[in-house]
Amino acid sequence: MSIANAKEMMVKALEGKYAVGAFNVTDLLQFEAVIDAAIETKSPVIVQTSVKPSQFLGTDMMVAIYRTLAEKAPVPVCLHLDHCTDIDYCNKCADAGYTNIMIDASKQSYEENIRQTKAVVDYVHSVGNASVEGELGTVGGVEDQIKVAEDEAQLANPEQSVEFVQRTGVDIFAPAIGTAHGVYKTKNPKIDTERMATINKLLNGNGIKTPLVVHGGTGLPEETIKKLLAAGGAKFNVSTELKRVLIDAKWEYISAHRDEYDPGKLDKFVRDATRKAVIHWMQMIESVGHA
C-alpha cells in the first residue's frame, strides 16, 4: 500500500531538489487521473480535497476512494485536507484517514493562529502517521494579488515564521510570498522568491525540518516555478487549473458529440485531459522519476 504523509514526501523532495505536486480534486474521475499521472511519470503525489468536496462526498467515502486507489499504486500517494478553518473538521478528517491536514488560521491574529495550529498538530500527531500544514500571512485571490504582494504586513515575516513553526510543531509550512488562488491576471505576477529562500534557509539550512509549500500554483509562469523550486518550494498546490480542465473538457466533448449519450466516453475524455495537465505540472516541478 503506497499510503504516505506529506512531510515524508517533501523531505525527500527537498533533498532531491524537486517538488511534489498537490492537486485538488472534486470527484472520482479527477482522483483517478491524478494518480494515473503519478504512476505514468513515476512521481510521488498529493491528492487534495477542499472542505466542501470533502463534506459533499463524506470523509469516509473520500478516504475509501483514496485507499482503494493508493493501495494499487506503485508510487507514494498522500490525501490532504486543504485550507480547513475548523479545528473539529480537521480532527475528523485525521480520524477518518487523511494523511495530511492543513489548518488555515492565517486570517486570525498571530497568537490565535498559533493556538489553533498547535491544537490541530497535537491531535493529529496523536492519531497516527499523519502530518500537518500551517500557514502564516495572506494568500489572496487574483483580484488582490498585487495588493497582497506589495504589502509587507501581509507577507510572512522570516523570523516570525521560525517562531511560528517552533511554537506550533507544524510539519510543513506555507508562507505567504505573494502567490494567489485562482488564475493570475498578469503574465508576470509579483512573487517574493527571495523571501521564500530566506525562510527555507532559516528553517532547513542546518538539516531539513519543515519543508515549504507554494500555494496558488495555477497560472504561475514556468520561470517563476523554477525560481520557487530553487528557493525551497517542496509542494506546489494546483486547484483552479484542474477545475478549468474538468469543465472545459466536458464542454469540448459534449459540443463535438451533441447527439451522443455515452457517459463512459465523456468520462474517458475528461480523465485523459486531466491526466495530461497533471503530467505537465510534474514535469515542471521535476518530480518525474522520483517515486
C-alpha positions as CSV (number, residue, x, y, z in Angstrom):
1,M,0.0,0.0,0.0
2,S,1.5,3.3,-1.1
3,I,0.0,5.5,1.6
4,A,2.2,8.3,2.8
5,N,2.0,11.6,4.6
6,A,3.1,14.9,3.0
7,K,6.2,15.5,5.2
8,E,7.7,12.2,4.2
9,M,7.4,13.0,0.6
10,M,8.5,16.6,0.9
11,V,11.7,15.9,2.9
12,K,12.8,13.6,0.0
13,A,11.8,16.3,-2.5
14,L,13.8,19.0,-0.7
15,E,16.8,16.6,-0.6
16,G,16.4,15.8,-4.3
17,K,15.8,19.4,-5.4
18,Y,12.4,18.7,-6.9
19,A,8.8,19.3,-5.6
20,V,5.7,17.2,-5.1
21,G,2.6,18.2,-6.9
22,A,-0.6,18.6,-4.8
23,F,-3.7,18.6,-6.9
24,N,-7.2,19.5,-5.7
25,V,-9.9,17.0,-6.8
26,T,-13.7,17.1,-6.5
27,D,-14.7,13.6,-7.8
28,L,-13.5,10.1,-8.6
29,L,-12.7,11.0,-12.1
30,Q,-10.1,13.6,-11.1
31,F,-8.8,11.4,-8.3
32,E,-8.1,8.6,-10.8
33,A,-6.5,11.0,-13.3
34,V,-4.1,12.4,-10.8
35,I,-2.9,9.0,-9.6
36,D,-2.7,7.7,-13.2
37,A,-0.4,10.7,-14.0
38,A,1.7,9.9,-11.0
39,I,2.1,6.2,-12.0
40,E,2.9,7.1,-15.6
41,T,5.6,9.6,-14.6
42,K,6.8,7.6,-11.5
43,S,6.1,10.7,-9.3
44,P,5.1,11.0,-5.7
45,V,1.8,12.8,-5.5
46,I,-0.5,14.6,-3.1
47,V,-4.3,14.4,-3.7
48,Q,-6.0,17.3,-2.1
49,T,-9.7,18.0,-1.2
50,S,-11.1,21.3,-0.2
51,V,-13.6,21.2,2.7
52,K,-16.7,21.4,0.5
53,P,-16.0,18.4,-1.7
54,S,-14.9,16.5,1.4
55,Q,-18.2,17.3,3.1
56,F,-20.2,16.6,-0.1
57,L,-18.9,13.1,-0.6
58,G,-18.2,12.5,3.1
59,T,-14.9,11.9,4.8
60,D,-15.3,8.1,4.9
61,M,-16.1,7.9,1.2
62,M,-13.2,10.2,0.3
63,V,-10.8,8.0,2.4
64,A,-12.2,4.8,0.9
65,I,-11.6,6.1,-2.6
66,Y,-8.1,7.1,-1.6
67,R,-7.2,3.8,0.0
68,T,-8.7,1.8,-2.9
69,L,-6.6,3.7,-5.5
70,A,-3.5,4.2,-3.4
71,E,-3.1,0.5,-2.4
72,K,-2.8,-0.4,-6.1
73,A,-0.4,2.4,-7.0
74,P,3.4,1.7,-7.1
75,V,4.0,5.4,-6.1
76,P,3.6,7.2,-2.8
77,V,0.2,8.9,-2.5
78,C,-1.0,11.3,0.2
79,L,-4.5,12.5,0.9
80,H,-4.6,16.1,2.1
81,L,-7.3,18.3,3.5
82,D,-6.8,21.8,2.1
83,H,-7.4,25.2,3.8
84,C,-9.7,24.0,6.6
85,T,-10.5,26.7,9.2
86,D,-12.5,24.4,11.5
87,I,-10.4,22.5,14.2
88,D,-13.1,19.9,14.7
89,Y,-13.3,19.1,11.0
90,C,-9.5,18.9,10.8
91,N,-9.6,16.3,13.6
92,K,-12.5,14.4,11.9
93,C,-10.6,14.1,8.7
94,A,-7.5,12.9,10.6
95,D,-9.6,10.3,12.3
96,A,-11.1,9.2,9.0
97,G,-7.7,8.6,7.5
98,Y,-6.5,11.7,5.7
99,T,-2.7,11.7,5.9
100,N,-2.1,15.4,5.8
101,I,-4.2,18.1,7.3
102,M,-4.0,21.9,6.7
103,I,-5.4,24.0,9.4
104,D,-5.7,27.5,8.0
105,A,-5.9,30.1,10.8
106,S,-3.9,32.7,8.8
107,K,-6.8,35.2,9.0
108,Q,-6.7,35.1,12.8
109,S,-4.3,37.1,14.9
110,Y,-0.8,35.7,15.1
111,E,-1.3,34.3,18.6
112,E,-4.7,32.8,17.7
113,N,-3.1,31.3,14.6
114,I,-0.5,29.6,16.8
115,R,-3.1,28.4,19.3
116,Q,-5.4,26.8,16.6
117,T,-2.5,25.3,14.6
118,K,-0.9,23.8,17.7
119,A,-4.2,22.3,18.7
120,V,-4.6,20.5,15.4
121,V,-0.9,19.4,15.4
122,D,-1.2,17.9,18.9
123,Y,-4.4,16.0,17.9
124,V,-3.3,14.8,14.5
125,H,0.1,13.6,15.8
126,S,-1.8,11.5,18.4
127,V,-3.9,9.8,15.8
128,G,-1.1,8.2,13.7
129,N,1.0,8.6,10.6
130,A,-0.3,12.0,9.5
131,S,1.3,15.4,9.1
132,V,0.0,19.0,9.5
133,E,0.4,22.1,7.3
134,G,0.1,25.6,8.7
135,E,0.1,29.0,7.1
136,L,1.3,32.4,8.0
137,G,0.4,35.6,6.2
138,T,-2.1,36.2,3.5
139,V,-2.6,34.2,0.3
140,G,-5.1,36.3,-1.6
141,G,-7.3,35.8,-4.6
142,V,-6.4,37.1,-8.1
143,E,-8.3,40.3,-7.5
144,D,-6.0,41.4,-4.8
145,Q,-2.8,39.5,-5.7
146,I,-0.7,42.6,-6.4
147,K,-2.0,44.4,-3.3
148,V,-1.0,41.5,-1.1
149,A,2.3,41.0,-2.9
150,E,3.2,44.7,-2.3
151,D,2.1,44.8,1.4
152,E,4.9,43.7,3.7
153,A,2.5,43.3,6.5
154,Q,0.6,40.6,4.7
155,L,3.6,38.5,3.7
156,A,5.3,36.0,6.0
157,N,8.0,37.5,8.1
158,P,11.0,35.2,8.0
159,E,12.0,35.5,11.7
160,Q,8.3,35.2,12.8
161,S,8.0,32.1,10.5
162,V,10.7,30.4,12.5
163,E,8.9,31.2,15.8
164,F,5.6,30.0,14.3
165,V,7.0,26.7,13.3
166,Q,8.7,26.2,16.6
167,R,5.7,27.1,18.8
168,T,3.2,25.1,16.8
169,G,5.3,22.0,15.9
170,V,3.8,22.1,12.4
171,D,5.3,19.6,9.9
172,I,5.1,21.6,6.7
173,F,4.8,25.4,6.4
174,A,3.1,27.6,3.8
175,P,4.5,31.2,4.0
176,A,2.7,34.0,2.2
177,I,5.1,35.2,-0.5
178,G,2.6,36.9,-2.9
179,T,1.1,33.9,-4.7
180,A,-2.7,33.9,-5.1
181,H,-5.5,31.5,-5.5
182,G,-7.2,31.5,-9.0
183,V,-5.7,32.5,-12.3
184,Y,-3.3,35.4,-12.4
185,K,-4.4,38.3,-14.5
186,T,-0.9,39.4,-15.3
187,K,1.8,37.5,-17.2
188,N,4.3,38.4,-14.5
189,P,2.7,38.1,-11.1
190,K,4.8,39.6,-8.3
191,I,6.2,36.7,-6.2
192,D,8.8,37.2,-3.5
193,T,11.1,34.3,-4.2
194,E,13.9,35.8,-2.1
195,R,11.6,35.7,0.9
196,M,10.9,32.1,0.2
197,A,14.6,31.3,0.0
198,T,15.3,33.2,3.3
199,I,12.6,31.3,5.2
200,N,13.8,28.0,3.8
201,K,17.4,28.7,4.8
202,L,16.3,29.7,8.4
203,L,14.1,26.6,8.7
204,N,16.1,24.0,6.8
205,G,19.6,25.3,6.4
206,N,21.1,23.1,9.0
207,G,19.1,20.0,8.1
208,I,15.6,19.6,6.8
209,K,13.0,20.1,9.5
210,T,10.0,21.9,8.0
211,P,9.6,21.8,4.2
212,L,7.8,24.7,2.5
213,V,4.6,24.9,0.4
214,V,3.8,27.1,-2.5
215,H,0.1,28.0,-2.8
216,G,-1.6,29.4,-5.9
217,G,0.2,27.3,-8.5
218,T,-2.3,27.8,-11.3
219,G,-1.1,30.3,-13.9
220,L,2.4,30.8,-12.5
221,P,5.0,31.3,-15.3
222,E,7.3,28.3,-15.6
223,E,10.3,30.6,-15.0
224,T,8.7,31.6,-11.6
225,I,8.0,27.9,-10.8
226,K,11.7,27.1,-11.4
227,K,12.8,30.0,-9.1
228,L,10.4,28.9,-6.3
229,L,11.7,25.3,-6.7
230,A,15.3,26.6,-6.3
231,A,14.1,28.7,-3.3
232,G,12.9,25.6,-1.4
233,G,9.4,25.1,-2.6
234,A,8.8,21.4,-1.9
235,K,5.0,21.2,-2.6
236,F,3.1,23.1,-5.3
237,N,-0.7,23.4,-4.9
238,V,-2.8,23.3,-8.1
239,S,-6.5,23.7,-7.9
240,T,-8.1,26.1,-10.3
241,E,-6.4,24.6,-13.3
242,L,-7.9,21.2,-12.7
243,K,-11.4,22.8,-12.3
244,R,-11.0,24.5,-15.6
245,V,-9.7,21.4,-17.4
246,L,-12.7,19.4,-16.0
247,I,-15.3,21.9,-17.2
248,D,-13.6,22.8,-20.5
249,A,-13.0,19.2,-21.4
250,K,-16.7,18.3,-20.8
251,W,-17.8,21.3,-22.8
252,E,-15.4,20.4,-25.7
253,Y,-16.6,16.8,-25.8
254,I,-20.3,17.4,-25.5
255,S,-20.1,20.2,-28.1
256,A,-18.5,17.8,-30.6
257,H,-20.8,14.9,-29.8
258,R,-24.1,16.6,-29.1
259,D,-26.1,13.6,-30.3
260,E,-24.1,11.0,-28.3
261,Y,-25.3,9.9,-24.9
262,D,-22.4,7.7,-23.7
263,P,-21.1,8.9,-20.2
264,G,-18.2,6.5,-20.4
265,K,-16.7,8.1,-23.4
266,L,-17.2,11.6,-21.9
267,D,-15.5,10.4,-18.6
268,K,-12.6,8.9,-20.6
269,F,-12.0,12.2,-22.5
270,V,-12.1,14.3,-19.3
271,R,-9.9,11.9,-17.3
272,D,-7.3,11.9,-20.1
273,A,-7.3,15.7,-20.3
274,T,-6.8,16.0,-16.6
275,R,-4.0,13.4,-16.6
276,K,-2.2,15.4,-19.3
277,A,-2.5,18.6,-17.3
278,V,-1.1,16.9,-14.2
279,I,1.8,15.3,-16.1
280,H,2.7,18.8,-17.4
281,W,2.9,20.0,-13.8
282,M,5.0,17.0,-12.7
283,Q,7.5,17.8,-15.5
284,M,7.7,21.5,-14.5
285,I,8.4,20.7,-10.8
286,E,10.8,17.9,-11.8
287,S,9.1,15.1,-9.8
288,V,9.2,12.7,-12.7
289,G,11.1,9.5,-11.8
290,H,11.4,10.3,-8.1
291,A,8.8,7.8,-6.8
